[in-house]
Amino acid sequence: MLRRLSSSLHALRHQLHQGKLGTHIGLVKLSSCDRPNVFAETTFADFPLDERLRRGLEAALGKSYVTPVQHEVFSRHLTDKEQSARQADLLLQAPTGTGKTIAFLLPALQRLLLLEDARRAGKSVPEGVLTLVVAPTRELVLQSAKIASRLLQFSGGQVRSSFVAGSFSLEEDISRLREDMPQLLFATPWRLARHLQTTPHFVNALQSVDLLVLDEADRLLDPSFVYKVDYLIRCLPTPRPRMVLCSATFSEPLRKFAIRSLRANLEVIRLGSKEPSPGQANAEVAEVAAPVQQVLVRYKAEEFLTTLHATLEQEMGQEGQMRRVLVVFPTVRWLQFFYVLLKHRAHMSGLFALHRSLSDDRRRARALRFSRGAPASRGALFATDLASRGMDFDVHAVIQVGPPSDREQYVHRAGRTGRLASQGRSVLLLNPVELTVLKELGTFEEEQVQASASSHHALSSMHGWWEDASLSASGHLFFASAIAFYLNESQRLRARAVDVVQTVAALLQSTGLPQAMSSPKRDVDFLGRGRTYLGDAIREAKSRPELNGAMIPVSNQKHGGAQRQPDQHRRARLWSVAFHDGLPSQSLNCTCVVDLW
């Protein structure tokens, strides 16, 4: 018996090393595309859910049906019996927007309620934080903590949750924790590591943790996070707590982390993923949730503005339809330039911008205004990946401007719509230089977007924007960031330097800028290395690893009037380009720093 068990565990470990998670007990493979209505009649009432949580769930969600991923998790882990958390580790992979947060939160909260009931009955129960949930962004931490609070609103204060995250001081965190005395803690890895390193006795508060949840584990295992996650795990009690990894994709870093960190009796629940093709044993194809319609719009670069305007009009609908749209841009400068043009020159209503250049308070305020818009209002949120990731906005559609870095990024973006089995649309806007990425993204329904009269009127309202000093400076920054973005992707796009420059010039022309003014001059001052031809500068940039997407420290220098504070732990991919592009600005020779994140 023991020999057979040992043999089975060895086989499972071998499968994990080979990337073949597929045949062991506990593995669930469901395709929401193949079985869309299997759980249509399954409700929360079909599971042994505590009445206090049931009431909180109804108040928080207002719906009773479970999603496929929730069904699979609840069937195995939602129990009304007091039990230890020292069960098998769990790897939970499902498309974005399928209800993973509720799937891991409800069993954890139910267990905490049962433990508190046992404490009140006189049994010995550990004190302090028992469940720790780590997420990559402050927004996701605050969002998850809010969901937990709403689920616990009828628990009578028996189970308490709290959070530690950026934008709050360490002293505020400590004061909040002392007041809340939580059994459930949500945290970002950076803030948690900071407390563990600097706050006296903070590590003692985590010595009762017996369940660790890594939400959006694929993002947490990026190079910028993974060593903080490893440090956190080393600070937790031994034997190591049970771990739950939640992810929309099964990336290579996630596979390697599972090999070295998860126990051999690993349970895996995977939905909406395709089996690897022959010869691709380690490959994993992430899938977009079934209710999301995936649309491709091809456009000419010189028609970008009218195409974007017409697409927004189409997806937002008319007043009274209450459609909200998320628009994801490749860079902050790209976002800012076209946001200002559409909002303040074309007077397009209902536009919001969310990006890392905003202060924390302004980001929170804008996110709140967008998510709580008037009942009959429409709106569009312009955002970057970092700002939009983890946000549970109720949006009708996601518009992606430019090529995503890979299939996984596309899935995460598209997953912002069609959440919890609702209908949604993912619209990908690509110009000719970007079309080579289609083969790695999958198949799409192609649509033609016809510029309406209002779109042509919006274009005519742009005339003369280059005479505005602030808009001209924003145009410079957009030009530099777009050049940097395309150069960073040039090998993948198979784009020549001349194609990159012509494409970016055409994007500027789409705003009504005369062609003679949008064609950059050949002389460029690149990183203070003297004047050279644009082609030479681009070739030099591509040949220098520290510029070509490398991870380098942010120095304490002034760029474009913005002061960047030194931080030994912070890293960013920076492009610094000083250029002459013919725009009539007082600062033609300005230096532009473009943060690709």
Buried (B, 14 or more C-beta within 10 A) or exposed (E): EEEEEEEBBEEBBEBBEEBBBEEBEBBBBBBBEEEEEEBEEBEBEBBEBBEBBBBBBEEBBEEEBBBBBBBBBBBBBBBEEBEEBEBBBBBBBBBBBBBBBBBBBBBBBBBBBBBBBEBEEEEEBBEBBBBBBBBBBBBBBBBBBBBBBBBBBBBEEBBBBBBBBEBBEBEEBBEBBEEBEBBBBBBBBBBBBBBBEEBEEBBEBBBBBBBBBBBBBBBBBEEBBBEBBBBBBEBBEEEBBBBBBBBBBBBEBBBBBBEEBBBBBBBBBBBBBBEBEEEEEEEBBBBBBBBBBBBBBBBEBBBBBBBBBBBBBBBBBEEEEBBBBBBBBBBBBBBBBBBBBBBBBBEBEBBBBBBEBBEEEEBBEBBEEBBEBEEEBBBBBBBBBBBBBBBBBBBBBBBBBBBBBBBBBBBBBBBBBBBBBEEBBBBBBBBBBBEBBBEEBBEBEEBEBEBBEEBEEBBEBBEEBBEBEEBBBBBBBBBBBBBBBBBBBBEBBEBEBEBBBBBBBBBBBBBBBEEEBBBBEBEBBBBEEEEBEBBBBBEBBBEEEEBBBEEEEBEEEEBBEEEBEEEEEEBBBBBBBBBBBBBEBEBBEBBBBBBBE
